[in-house]
């Protein structure tokens, strides 16, 4: 296992939502469970295959994964650059990186992986340190996103690629529950992020940060509950967000959850959301 880098996290930085600052053991455990459950779904495995193909990774390449979390994407990257490659994995949460380290060891990829506890807005690597860099489900949680993308560009060599992947949460659809209540729940869930519209903003963000030959790959996530409860568990937690925001009542939330469960049992449940993978060339 390559050692863990660290940087000073005490300086005040621009804001992050709850995913950017998990404070308790319970919060870390909940985050780990959700990332691992959703990351294992066939739809997410297929999405990773598609967006990582855009980086043209080969054995021996050096790649940085920023906001690596539990290593769901990181381990796929490590497989593609082995043997002889190097993967840097940065995240502010040591508990999440510990999961990534354990998975790398079990997969025999620990010699490839270098973990770093740090902030995406101040990467502790010199310029042009990597052949490619990426972030996945990060820019929606930490501000300002332009600082993060600029840092990704800085640490990638000229001619290398930067990739950012984000869902646009106002594209989420669910076939369950009352229409007005469903809209209220999904809008509250979208708006709890720093920017739930990040998916639609990625292209202009990439161009504004100096990337050239910018391409957009749309990725539709579809879930019918047949492959596990990853997205169902996500949806079960949505009414509480709308209740806290005051956009639905507790009774409406309970009725919506009950219909979600019934829809899953009866085969009429359907969930979808669109992710966008945007990549470009540095220099």
VOLUMMAR-35453 format. One record per residue: z, y, x of N, C-alpha, C, O, CB in turn. Coordinates in steps of 0.001 Angstrom, whole numbers, padded with zeros to 6 digits, always signed. Glycine has a CB too. Layout:
<recs>
ZYXZYXZYXZYXZYX
...
</recs>
This chain:
<recs>
+000000-001196+000839+000000+000000+000000+000000+001239+000870+000880+001386+001718+001212+000009-000947
-000939+002119+000693-000895+003392+001383+000253+004209+000836+000615+004071-000333-002227+004150+001240
+000819+005042+001650+002002+005784+001246+001726+006790+000169+000573+007108-000125+002594+006468+002412
+002817+007305-000437+002697+008301-001482+002855+009697-000929+003891+010019-000348+003714+008055-002565
+001839+010536-001099+001942+011940-000730+002772+012666-001771+002979+012144-002867+000544+012586-000595
+003247+013845-001454+003931+014666-002444+003745+016126-002086+003517+016465-000925+005434+014307-002530
+003842+016994-003092+003783+018425-002871+004936+019071-003605+005588+018440-004437+002431+019012-003331
+005184+020327-003296+006275+021057-003917+005936+021361-005367+004973+022072-005653+006571+022352-003149
+006740+020814-006288+006494+021014-007712+007418+022080-008295+007441+022275-009510+006672+019702-008466
+008185+022775-007443+009189+023697-007957+008614+025043-008354+009185+025743-009190+010262+023898-006938
+007466+025418-007750+006889+026710-008077+006401+026718-009518+005915+025704-010020+005743+027048-007118
+006528+027840-010171+006107+027937-011570+004583+027955-011648+003927+028757-010984+006701+029204-012241
+004040+027080-012451+002608+026965-012620+002261+027192-014086+003147+027153-014939+002103+025589-012137
+000977+027431-014397+000593+027589-015791+001016+026393-016625+001314+025328-016084-000903+027795-015903
+001042+026562-017912+001690+025624-018806+000951+024291-018931-000242+024180-018649+001833+026245-020154
+001711+023287-019366+001175+021977-019684+001836+021525-020977+002939+021966-021300+001416+020951-018520
+001159+020634-021730+001777+020108-022934+002682+018929-022563+002917+018678-021381+000697+019677-023966
+003193+018202-023571+004173+017152-023295+003633+016059-022378+004404+015433-021651+004636+016537-024590
+002320+015819-022400+001737+014817-021515+001716+015290-020074+001651+014478-019151+000332+014471-021965
+001770+016578-019882+001769+017107-018525+003157+017249-017932+003291+017605-016761+001089+018428-018502
+004199+016977-018717+005561+017146-018219+006499+016170-018929+007418+016587-019634+006041+018604-018419
+006265+014884-018740+007139+013859-019294+008488+013949-018591+008571+013821-017370+006514+012434-019136
+009544+014170-019372+010831+014503-018769+011841+013361-018790+012705+013290-017916+011415+015681-019468
+011746+012472-019765+012777+011452-019919+012215+010055-019684+011002+009850-019659+013403+011537-021305
+013125+009103-019514+012707+007713-019359+011957+007239-020584+010940+006554-020467+013910+006815-019101
+012451+007598-021764+011781+007198-023004+010366+007752-023075+009440+007038-023462+012583+007666-024215
+010190+009014-022707+008861+009625-022746+007917+008921-021781+006757+008674-022110+008945+011120-022409
+008414+008599-020589+007593+007879-019622+007213+006505-020145+006062+006088-020017+008326+007748-018292
+008171+005799-020732+007894+004457-021250+006901+004494-022396+006027+003632-022489+009181+003790-021707
+007027+005485-023268+006075+005620-024376+004675+005926-023854+003688+005382-024348+006528+006724-025346
+004598+006806-022845+003302+007146-022267+002663+005930-021608+001467+005690-021767+003450+008279-021251
+003456+005170-020874+002932+003971-020212+002401+002985-021244+001305+002448-021084+004022+003304-019347
+003171+002745-022299+002758+001789-023322+001455+002219-023984+000569+001393-024204+003853+001631-024375
+001330+003522-024308+000120+003988-024982-001091+003925-024061-002158+003472-024475+000312+005410-025490
-000940+004375-022820-002063+004360-021880-002559+002948-021621-003765+002704-021573-001661+005013-020567
-001628+002022-021454-002013+000640-021172-002642-000018-022394-003617-000759-022265-000799-000167-020708
-002098+000242-023574-002614-000379-024794-004013+000118-025113-004914-000682-025367-001681-000103-025970
-004204+001432-025103-005528+001982-025414-006517+001668-024294-007680+001363-024559-005443+003507-025636
-006065+001740-023065-006957+001471-021938-007496+000066-021909-008556-000174-021330-006254+001738-020668
-006784-000886-022527-007216-002283-022539-008208-002590-023650-008794-003672-023660-006023-003184-022674
-008415-001669-024586-009312-001925-025707-010773-002047-025234-011184-001353-024304-009183-000803-026754
-011540-002917-025867-012950-003067-025476-013733-001759-025498-014587-001536-024640-013623-004057-026386
-013452-000893-026470-014175+000379-026547-013911+001244-025323-014812+001922-024828-013782+001138-027813
-012666+001220-024833-012342+002017-023649-012892+001376-022370-013322+002077-021454-010824+002196-023533
-012876+000047-022315-013465-000622-021149-014961-000322-021067-015503-000093-019985-013227-002152-021216
-015616-000329-022226-017048-000011-022254-017295+001437-021852-018250+001729-021132-017628-000274-023649
-016438+002345-022317-016587+003758-021946-016444+003937-020437-017215+004679-019827-015545+004625-022683
-015464+003263-019829-015279+003384-018375-016499+002871-017621-016939+003481-016647-014026+002615-017925
-017038+001755-018074-018241+001223-017431-019364+002255-017458-020083+002427-016473-018695-000077-018123
-019509+002935-018585-020583+003925-018735-020355+005151-017864-021255+005568-017134-020706+004350-020191
-019145+005738-017934-018984+006997-017199-018818+006795-015701-019196+007673-014927-017797+007753-017732
-018265+005666-015267-018163+005433-013828-019525+005139-013215-019737+005398-012031-017205+004281-013546
-020450+004602-014003-021802+004372-013499-022455+005680-013070-023298+005697-012174-022660+003680-014564
-022057+006781-013719-022640+008089-013389-022267+008554-011987-022953+009404-011419-022194+009129-014401
-021185+008007-011416-020760+008413-010077-021493+007659-008970-021387+008030-007801-019273+008206-009927
-022228+006614-009316-022992+005837-008321-022095+005367-007172-022450+005515-006003-024159+006682-007762
-020944+004805-007507-019996+004390-006477-020474+003122-005780-021104+002258-006389-018606+004167-007086
-020160+003029-004483-020547+001869-003687-019391+001510-002760-018545+002359-002479-021852+002150-002874
-019339+000268-002281-018294-000115-001329-018240+000841-000135-019266+001220+000430-018526-001547-000839
-017029+001213+000223-016829+002133+001340-016667+003581+000940-016325+004412+001781-017959+002024+002272
-016903+003909-000324-016794+005300-000768-015337+005726-000897-014446+004900-001093-017514+005491-002106
-015116+007031-000782-013782+007607-000985-013816+008440-002261-014685+009293-002436-013336+008479+000248
-012853+008179-003155-012862+008793-004487-011458+009263-004830-010480+008591-004501-013385+007797-005562
-011350+010404-005485-010073+010932-005953-010025+010890-007470-010925+011388-008146-009853+012371-005446
-008953+010282-008005-008701+010241-009452-007503+011140-009727-006382+010819-009332-008442+008760-009964
-007730+012257-010399-006685+013251-010650-006181+013096-012081-006969+013025-013024-007215+014697-010404
-004845+013046-012233-004260+012703-013518-004396+011210-013736-004723+010764-014836-004929+013491-014665
-004142+010434-012685-004442+009001-012680-003556+008201-013622-003949+007119-014058-004302+008458-011288
-002364+008707-013947-001480+008004-014862-001133+006614-014366-000686+006451-013231-002110+007914-016223
-001334+005612-015209-000996+004227-014868-002133+003502-014166-002074+002288-013971-000613+003468-016115
-003161+004237-013789-004242+003629-013017-005281+002894-013827-006006+002060-013285-003677+002703-012045
-005373+003184-015124-006356+002506-015972-007767+002700-015413-008523+001737-015286-006276+003032-017424
-008119+003945-015080-009419+004227-014486-009400+003933-012988-010387+003447-012436-009821+005688-014739
-008293+004224-012340-008178+004099-010888-008517+002699-010401-009208+002537-009396-006780+004465-010444
-008032+001688-011110-008273+000313-010671-009733-000082-010825-010248-000868-010031-007395-000651-011452
-010406+000455-011838-011842+000213-011963-012589+000866-010803-013531+000288-010262-012370+000747-013313
-012161+002081-010420-012766+002754-009273-012536+001941-007999-013459+001747-007207-012191+004178-009113
-011302+001467-007804-010974+000695-006603-011839-000552-006483-012246-000922-005381-009502+000301-006614
-012121-001197-007599-012977-002380-007576-014378-002027-007100-015005-002788-006362-013038-003026-008963
-014867-000860-007531-016229-000471-007188-016379-000036-005737-017465-000173-005175-016681+000635-008090
-015338+000477-005118-015462+000967-003734-014966-000051-002703-015028+000206-001501-014685+002270-003573
-014480-001195-003164-014041-002249-002247-015241-003124-001857-016149-003331-002662-012915-003116-002897
-015239-003636-000618-014249-003413+000436-014537-002130+001221-015643-001591+001187-014217-004610+001389
-013528-001673+001912-013692-000559+002833-013554+000814+002234-013620+001808+002956-014987-000651+003459
-013361+000902+000925-013256+002209+000297-011847+002749+000284-010915+002118+000783-013771+002145-001092
-011706+003921-000293-010414+004603-000378-010345+005329-001709-011266+006064-002065-010210+005595+000812
-009249+005126-002454-009055+005805-003725-007741+006576-003677-006679+005986-003478-009064+004795-004906
-007812+007876-003855-006620+008695-004016-006286+008815-005490-007167+009067-006312-006816+010088-003386
-005017+008635-005829-004574+008714-007221-003447+009733-007309-002366+009514-006764-004109+007317-007754
-003694+010842-007991-002697+011905-008122-002227+012002-009557-003023+011938-010494-003267+013254-007655
-000905+012159-009720-000306+012366-011033+001061+013027-010813+001681+012805-009773-000173+011003-011831
+001542+013827-011760+002867+014442-011598+004024+013508-011916+005181+013870-011702+002969+015651-012469
+003733+012302-012426+004790+011425-012918+004917+010167-012058+004071+009277-012148+004521+011041-014373
+005955+010076-011230+006114+008897-010368+006178+007584-011137+005682+006567-010654+007358+009040-009541
+006779+007586-012328+006907+006344-013092+005537+005798-013482+005336+004583-013496+007759+006572-014348
+004601+006675-013796+003258+006222-014151+002518+005705-012921+001842+004678-012986+002464+007359-014807
+002646+006414-011803+001995+005963-010577+002557+004625-010096+001837+003829-009492+002151+007013-009487
+003839+004379-010362+004426+003094-009969+003729+001938-010686+003559+000864-010110+005938+003075-010274
+003330+002150-011926+002583+001125-012662+001226+000904-012001+000790-000236-011836+002403+001532-014152
+000560+001992-011624-000735+001880-010950-000596+001126-009634-001440+000291-009306-001336+003272-010700
+000456+001411-008881+000685+000722-007616+000890-000770-007819+000344-001589-007079+001885+001315-006904
+001682-001116-008828+001956-002528-009104+000679-003258-009510+000445-004390-009085+003020-002666-010209
-000138-002618-010323-001391-003245-010740-002338-003432-009547-003014-004455-009437-002072-002398-011832
-002379-002432-008658-003237-002536-007474-002786-003694-006583-003615-004421-006035-003224-001213-006678
-001482-003860-006443-000970-004952-005624-001337-006309-006221-001759-007217-005505+000546-004834-005475
-001170-006439-007542-001509-007710-008196-003004-008024-008072-003398-009186-007972-001105-007668-009680
-003826-006972-008079-005275-007166-008007-005785-007266-006578-006981-007455-006357-005981-006038-008711
-004882-007141-005605-005292-007188-004213-006020-005942-003762-006814-005994-002823-006154-008373-003982
-005763-004816-004421-006426-003547-004084-005465-002546-003459-005811-001374-003310-007056-002936-005330
-004252-002988-003086-003247-002037-002607-003652-001356-001305-003230-000227-001054-001927-002740-002416
-004459-002011-000470-004897-001379+000779-005883-000247+000526-006092+000603+001392-005529-002413+001698
-006490-000235-000661-007485+000775-001005-006823+002027-001569-007373+003123-001466-008489+000212-002011
-005643+001866-002165-005041+002921-002984-004069+003791-002196-003239+003289-001439-004325+002308-004168
-004184+005098-002387-003235+006080-001869-002723+006886-003058-003505+007563-003726-003897+007015-000778
-001428+006825-003331-000870+007569-004458-000287+008887-003994+000139+009035-002849+000197+006746-005175
-000277+009829-004901+000241+011160-004590+000891+011749-005829+000242+011888-006866-000884+012091-004069
+002172+012097-005729+002855+012820-006797+002570+014305-006570+002984+014874-005560+004416+012514-006816
+001866+014923-007506+001489+016307-007296+000857+016917-008525+000804+016295-009586+000552+016415-006137
+000383+018128-008377-000189+018891-009471-001687+019050-009267-002142+019361-008167+000489+020262-009588
-002447+018837-010327-003905+018888-010243-004427+020264-009870-005568+020393-009425-004508+018463-011550
-003604+021301-010047-004050+022662-009783-003826+023084-008345-004156+024208-007969-003349+023616-010698
-003266+022190-007533-003025+022487-006121-003110+021182-005344-002089+020655-004902-001633+023183-005907
-004314+020660-005176-004495+019346-004551-004160+019398-003060-004611+020303-002358-005940+018852-004750
-003369+018431-002567-002902+018469-001181-003849+017799-000194-003396+017149+000749-001562+017819-001090
-005152+017947-000393-006141+017412+000535-007037+018541+001027-007286+019500+000296-006982+016296-000133
-007523+018432+002260-008441+019456+002772-009776+019423+002047-010077+018486+001308-008664+019268+004269
-010560+020451+002269-011891+020526+001684-012744+019356+002158-012610+018883+003287-012565+021861+002042
-013625+018901+001269-014612+017862+001585-013974+016556+002037-014503+015885+002923-015550+018355+002658
-012836+016184+001435-012136+014960+001824-012693+013707+001137-012459+012595+001612-010663+015097+001508
-013422+013868+000032-013847+012720-000760-015348+012772-001037-015981+013826-000992-013068+012664-002075
-015891+011584-001328-017290+011491-001740-017468+011853-003211-018537+012302-003624-017823+010085-001483
-016414+011654-003996-016471+011941-005431-015059+012163-005939-014088+011745-005308-017167+010785-006216
-014950+012824-007082-013645+013034-007711-013834+013041-009221-014901+013384-009730-012984+014367-007224
-012772+012653-009929-012852+012624-011379-011505+012916-012002-010461+012774-011365-013369+011281-011856
-011546+013324-013249-010341+013398-014073-010694+012880-015453-011804+013088-015944-009774+014857-014144
-009738+012204-016073-009953+011534-017349-008789+011870-018264-007643+011544-017952-010098+009991-017166
-009065+012512-019381-008034+012875-020347-006947+013740-019703-005758+013525-019942-007413+011614-020952
-007346+014702-018902-006405+015580-018204-006532+017028-018646-005525+017681-018920-006616+015487-016711
-007758+017540-018718-007964+018971-018937-007479+019424-020302-007214+020609-020507-009426+019312-018782
-007360+018498-021230-006845+018811-022560-005341+019095-022537-004799+019686-023471-007140+017662-023518
-004672+018669-021458-003215+018731-021398-002657+019791-020447-001496+020178-020583-002691+017405-020999
-003454+020270-019487-002937+021141-018438-003835+022367-018305-005058+022239-018261-002840+020385-017090
-003241+023538-018241-004001+024784-018119-003697+025465-016786-002606+025305-016239-003679+025735-019293
-004668+026229-016263-006018+026439-016782-006991+025376-016276-006926+025009-015102-006518+027827-016396
-007883+024874-017113-008777+023797-016692-009720+024196-015567-010076+023359-014737-009578+023324-017860
-010133+025472-015526-011062+025898-014476-010443+025741-013089-011151+025442-012128-011483+027355-014698
-009135+025938-012974-008468+025758-011688-008557+024307-011239-008787+024030-010061-007002+026199-011773
-008374+023383-012176-008433+021958-011837-009839+021564-011391-010003+020900-010368-007999+021101-013040
-010858+021972-012159-012224+021601-011802-012620+022241-010477-013305+021614-009669-013205+022017-012910
-012203+023469-010248-012483+024124-008967-011845+023359-007812-012450+023219-006749-011976+025575-008983
-010623+022864-008016-009969+022056-006984-010699+020734-006747-010836+020292-005606-008518+021783-007374
-011163+020111-007817-011945+018885-007652-013193+019153-006815-013534+018369-005930-012338+018304-009023
-013864+020252-007096-015060+020607-006327-014721+020883-004865-015487+020528-003969-015743+021830-006943
-013587+021508-004630-013200+021856-003254-013009+020623-002383-013418+020617-001222-011916+022677-003261
-012390+019572-002932-012053+018408-002100-013185+017387-002016-013037+016360-001353-010813+017733-002642
-014315+017653-002676-015472+016761-002599-016510+017356-001646-016772+018558-001668-016091+016528-004011
-017082+016514-000829-018094+016964+000145-019342+017495-000580-019626+017079-001704-018486+015795+001103
-020077+018401+000049-021338+018858-000535-022265+017675-000800-022445+016809+000056-022027+019877+000392
-022842+017651-001980-023695+016541-002371-022970+015446-003115-023603+014572-003708-024339+015968-001178
-021624+015482-003092-020836+014516-003843-020742+014913-005303-021174+015998-005692-019443+014383-003245
-020175+014027-006111-020125+014255-007555-018707+014475-008064-017740+013923-007541-020747+013088-008282
-018618+015297-009099-017373+015505-009848-017633+015109-011297-018651+015476-011884-016874+017001-009746
-016690+014349-011864-016814+013854-013230-015560+014203-014013-014446+014000-013530-017060+012330-013246
-015736+014725-015220-014622+015011-016125-014912+014352-017472-016020+014452-018000-014404+016558-016290
-013899+013678-018017-014056+012985-019294-012971+013462-020246-011786+013413-019918-013992+011438-019109
-013378+013929-021436-012422+014380-022435-012912+014038-023837-014111+014057-024113-012180+015887-022306
-011981+013732-024701-012296+013635-026125-012329+015036-026724-011647+015946-026254-011260+012739-026870
-013129+015188-027762-013072+016387-028587-012377+015966-029874-012969+015293-030718-014518+017004-028860
-011104+016370-030019-010282+015790-031070-010598+016280-032466-010073+015743-033442-008873+016059-030784
-011457+017300-032581-011875+017666-033931-013036+016800-034416-013504+016954-035544-012270+019137-033977
-013497+015890-033558-014500+014920-033987-013862+013638-034516-014578+012718-034911-015437+014594-032833
-012534+013557-034532-011860+012339-034980-012061+012115-036471-012012+013057-037262-010368+012406-034659
-012287+010856-036849-012435+010483-038258-011592+009247-038530-011463+008373-037673-013931+010224-038622
-011022+009179-039722-010225+008028-040141-010560+007710-041590-010594+008605-042434-008697+008301-039967
-010807+006431-041881-011007+006005-043265-009685+005414-043765-009481+004200-043757-012188+004959-043385
-008815+006294-044192-007514+005884-044752-006862+007123-045340-006972+008216-044785-006584+005215-043658
-006186+006949-046459-005382+008023-047012-006162+009075-047768-007392+009087-047786-004638+008669-045937
-005391+009970-048399-005936+011099-049137-006758+012001-048218-006375+012233-047072-004809+011898-049800
-007892+012511-048721-008787+013297-047877-008122+014567-047336-008200+014842-046139-010032+013666-048656
-007484+015323-048189-006863+016577-047744-005729+016301-046765-005578+017019-045777-006337+017378-048949
-004937+015275-047027-003830+014938-046122-004382+014449-044783-003851+014795-043727-002909+013855-046756
-005445+013646-044827-006069+013175-043591-006543+014349-042753-006317+014388-041543-007242+012236-043898
-007201+015307-043396-007662+016490-042658-006487+017241-042038-006554+017655-040881-008455+017427-043584
-005421+017417-042801-004258+018149-042286-003644+017425-041088-003248+018059-040109-003202+018328-043392
-003567+016105-041169-002989+015317-040078-003853+015403-038826-003344+015641-037731-002823+013851-040504
-005154+015212-038987-006037+015234-037819-006117+016626-037191-006184+016747-035968-007434+014763-038209
-006111+017670-038012-006142+019025-037460-004847+019339-036718-004886+019958-035654-006374+020055-038576
-003707+018928-037255-002432+019163-036562-002390+018406-035252-001887+018918-034252-001246+018749-037445
-002915+017186-035249-002936+016398-034024-003843+017030-032981-003497+017072-031800-003387+014974-034317
-005006+017524-033408-005921+018212-032483-005273+019455-031891-005350+019689-030685-007223+018595-033199
-004640+020242-032737-004132+021542-032310-002838+021466-031512-002407+022475-030954-003919+022405-033501
-002206+020291-031443-000989+020195-030644-001312+020208-029154-000439+020494-028335-000213+018926-031004
-002561+019902-028795-002982+019954-027397-003152+021411-026963-003260+022307-027800-004303+019163-027191
-003175+021633-025674-003476+022980-025195-004861+023410-025652-005071+024572-025999-003377+023047-023665
-005815+022467-025653-007146+022768-026169-007795+021479-026649-008396+020748-025862-008022+023459-025088
-007669+021201-027955-008249+020001-028532-009763+020011-028588-010378+018994-028909-007718+019804-029893
-010379+021157-028277-011840+021274-028243-012399+021104-026830-013561+021429-026590-012267+022624-028805
-011605+020610-025906-012045+020563-024514-013344+019783-024337-014165+020143-023494-010965+019949-023655
-013543+018724-025116-014764+017942-024964-016022+018772-025081-016950+018605-024288-014797+016854-025978
-016072+019667-026056-017276+020478-026269-017414+021602-025240-018468+022227-025129-017260+021069-027670
-016342+021850-024493-016361+022932-023509-016652+022459-022086-016822+023278-021183-015046+023652-023530
-016710+021150-021883-016802+020621-020520-018070+021063-019793-018018+021403-018611-016743+019114-020554
-019194+021060-020482-020448+021405-019795-020411+022822-019255-020719+023052-018086-021640+021244-020740
-020038+023769-020094-019996+025153-019626-018930+025339-018556-019103+026145-017641-019736+026102-020793
-017833+024604-018662-016789+024671-017641-017318+024181-016297-017082+024811-015267-015565+023841-018065
-018030+023062-016308-018579+022509-015065-019561+023467-014417-019529+023676-013205-019262+021173-015332
-020432+024046-015226-021407+025003-014695-020701+026238-014150-021061+026744-013087-022421+025406-015782
-019698+026723-014874-018955+027901-014436-018192+027688-013144-017928+028643-012414-018003+028321-015502
-017836+026446-012854-017121+026135-011612-018065+025811-010461-017618+025425-009382-016179+024970-011836
-019362+025965-010683-020319+025866-009590-021018+024534-009427-021802+024373-008492-019646+026175-008355
-020765+023574-010300-021476+022309-010192-022940+022487-010577-023265+023279-011461-020815+021241-011075
-023806+021757-009919-025227+021806-010248-025683+020457-010795-024985+019451-010673-026062+022198-009011
-026861+020460-011395-027420+019260-012014-026412+018627-012968-026162+017423-012916-027846+018247-010939
-025843+019450-013832-024783+018992-014733-025379+018174-015870-026330+018603-016524-023984+020189-015293
-024811+016991-016100-025269+016082-017142-024127+015777-018110-022956+015811-017730-025820+014780-016525
-024476+015476-019372-023488+015160-020410-023777+013766-020958-024896+013461-021370-023514+016225-021560
-022749+012934-020952-022849+011584-021504-021901+011476-022685-020687+011506-022484-022525+010502-020427
-022410+011350-023931-021531+011193-025092-021066+009745-025213-021840+008813-024995-022252+011635-026385
-019798+009569-025561-019199+008243-025665-018459+008154-026992-017423+008796-027165-018239+007955-024467
-018975+007371-027926-018340+007220-029229-017325+006093-029185-017667+004948-028894-019387+006958-030322
-016068+006426-029478-015017+005426-029590-014956+004962-031039-014811+005779-031948-013638+005994-029119
-015064+003674-031255-015007+003111-032600-013907+002048-032621-013839+001202-031729-016395+002504-033027
-013049+002094-033639-011979+001103-033758-011864+000644-035207-011787+001459-036126-010629+001684-033261
-011855-000673-035394-011676-001259-036723-010414-002114-036791-010179-002813-037777-012895-002099-037099
-009606-002052-035732-008360-002805-035718-008501-004251-035309-007498-004959-035221-007744-002748-037043
-009707-004714-035056-009925-006121-034730-009562-006456-033288-009376-007626-032953-011364-006485-034983
-009460-005453-032440-009208-005690-031018-007798-005316-030581-007537-005162-029388-010197-004924-030197
-006897-005170-031533-005534-004811-031176-005097-003532-031854-005873-002880-032553-005404-004668-029682
-003834-003181-031636-003222-002054-032350-003196-000760-031550-002492+000177-031929-001826-002410-032743
-003949-000683-030447-003880+000506-029602-004102+001805-030353-003267+002707-030297-004882+000399-028510
-005231+001908-031063-005510+003134-031794-004731+003206-033099-004407+004300-033560-006992+003247-032071
-004427+002069-033698-003583+002087-034893-002202+002649-034575-001659+003437-035350-003456+000675-035482
-001637+002252-033450-000340+002803-033051-000432+004310-032847+000481+005051-033214+000162+002125-031765
-001527+004755-032266-001759+006191-032095-001752+006891-033458-001105+007925-033623-003105+006446-031360
-002468+006330-034424-002565+006954-035740-001244+006897-036499-000927+007821-037249-003654+006283-036554
-000481+005846-036320+000812+005739-036997+001746+006884-036625+002624+007256-037403+001471+004409-036661
+001551+007438-035437+002409+008537-034980+001891+009916-035383+002586+010911-035176+002552+008480-033481
+000686+010000-035954+000099+011317-036261+000795+012054-037407+000964+013269-037307-001359+011150-036602
+001208+011387-038493+001814+012153-039596+003042+012950-039167+003267+014049-039674+002197+011217-040722
+003838+012417-038244+005035+013141-037802+004675+014479-037174+005432+015443-037290+005830+012298-036805
+003526+014546-036510+003077+015802-035897+002756+016828-036982+003137+017993-036876+001836+015563-034995
+002056+016388-038019+001715+017299-039116+002951+017704-039904+003052+018841-040365+000694+016650-040050
+003888+016778-040061+005143+017118-040739+005907+018181-039959+006430+019132-040540+006017+015864-040919
+005969+018015-038640+006667+018996-037806+005981+020359-037835+006633+021397-037720+006757+018494-036370
+004655+020343-037990+003900+021596-038057+003975+022237-039436+003552+023379-039611+002449+021351-037686
+004514+021506-040425+004646+022039-041773+003380+022002-042590+003283+022692-043605+005123+023420-041706
+002385+021198-042166+001121+021160-042899+001079+020048-043938+000226+020066-044826-000027+020992-041936
+001993+019073-043840+002153+018064-044891+003650+017837-045098+004468+018192-044249+001416+016716-044518
+003990+017244-046230+005388+016915-046488+005705+015517-045948+004804+014745-045620+005697+016998-048003
+006988+015209-045865+007403+013884-045423+006878+012815-046376+006491+011729-045944+008933+013805-045321
+006866+013118-047656+006372+012163-048643+004864+011911-048468+004392+010780-048577+006664+012675-050066
+004140+012973-048200+002711+012803-047967+002453+011979-046706+001547+011146-046677+002027+014167-047855
+003246+012214-045676+003107+011444-044454+003393+009968-044671+002678+009110-044155+004021+011991-043394
+004442+009669-045438+004793+008283-045723+003685+007595-046525+003347+006443-046255+006123+008215-046486
+003126+008295-047502+002049+007724-048304+000805+007476-047456+000116+006472-047639+001713+008647-049476
+000517+008388-046532-000655+008234-045667-000482+007044-044736-001417+006266-044547-000898+009511-044852
+000698+006895-044156+000956+005745-043280+000850+004434-044056+000326+003446-043542+002348+005863-042631
+001343+004425-045279+001269+003213-046095-000183+002842-046374-000538+001663-046346+002032+003403-047416
-001019+003833-046641-002424+003529-046908-003138+003104-045626-004045+002273-045672-003129+004745-047532
-002739+003667-044485-003303+003235-043206-003033+001751-042980-003928+001005-042584-002720+004066-042045
-001799+001328-043233-001447-000080-043060-002222-000958-044038-002707-002028-043668+000063-000282-043249
-002336-000508-045275-003091-001273-046265-004561-001370-045866-005169-002431-046008-002958-000630-047656
-005135-000282-045372-006532-000288-044950-006749-001274-043813-007763-001972-043775-006969+001114-044522
-005790-001332-042881-005911-002277-041767-005847-003718-042256-006590-004576-041780-004811-002028-040733
-004958-003980-043205-004828-005347-043742-006068-005766-044526-006479-006926-044485-003590-005449-044643
-006653-004818-045232-007744-005130-046170-009126-005023-045546-010128-005297-046207-007673-004213-047359
-009188-004628-044281-010467-004558-043602-011271-003304-043862-012462-003270-043554-011266-005707-043977
-010655-002264-044423-011393-001023-044686-011005+000100-043716-011508+001219-043821-011147-000567-046124
-010122-000202-042786-009725+000797-041778-010877+001055-040813-011574+000129-040396-008465+000326-040996
-011068+002333-040464-012079+002735-039483-011595+004004-038805-011177+004956-039464-013482+002953-040154
-011657+004007-037479-011303+005200-036699-012406+005453-035684-012950+004519-035096-009916+005029-035986
-012727+006705-035487-013707+007073-034476-013412+008439-033896-012852+009304-034569-015104+007047-035059
-013795+008632-032635-013690+009944-031993-014731+009974-030879-015042+008941-030287-012226+010217-031433
-015263+011147-030600-016288+011287-029562-015688+011849-028281-015028+012888-028274-017428+012192-030049
-015943+011117-027191-015601+011613-025868-016884+012114-025190-017988+011687-025526-014903+010500-025013
-016713+013020-024239-017851+013511-023461-017527+013359-021983-016488+013820-021513-018181+014998-023809
-018433+012703-021253-018314+012582-019805-019341+013548-019190-020548+013397-019379-018549+011081-019320
-018839+014522-018466-019691+015542-017870-019578+015437-016353-018477+015440-015803-019299+016970-018367
-020716+015345-015687-020701+015214-014230-021761+016103-013602-022789+016410-014206-020923+013752-013815
-021478+016504-012376-022395+017355-011645-022214+017189-010155-021314+016484-009698-022204+018802-012037
-023078+017844-009402-023123+017714-007947-022509+018943-007292-022741+020069-007733-024573+017512-007459
-021731+018730-006246-021065+019820-005517-022032+020424-004501-022769+019706-003825-019776+019308-004804
-022019+021745-004405-022777+022438-003375-024215+022737-003752-024953+023320-002958-022762+021641-002137
</recs>
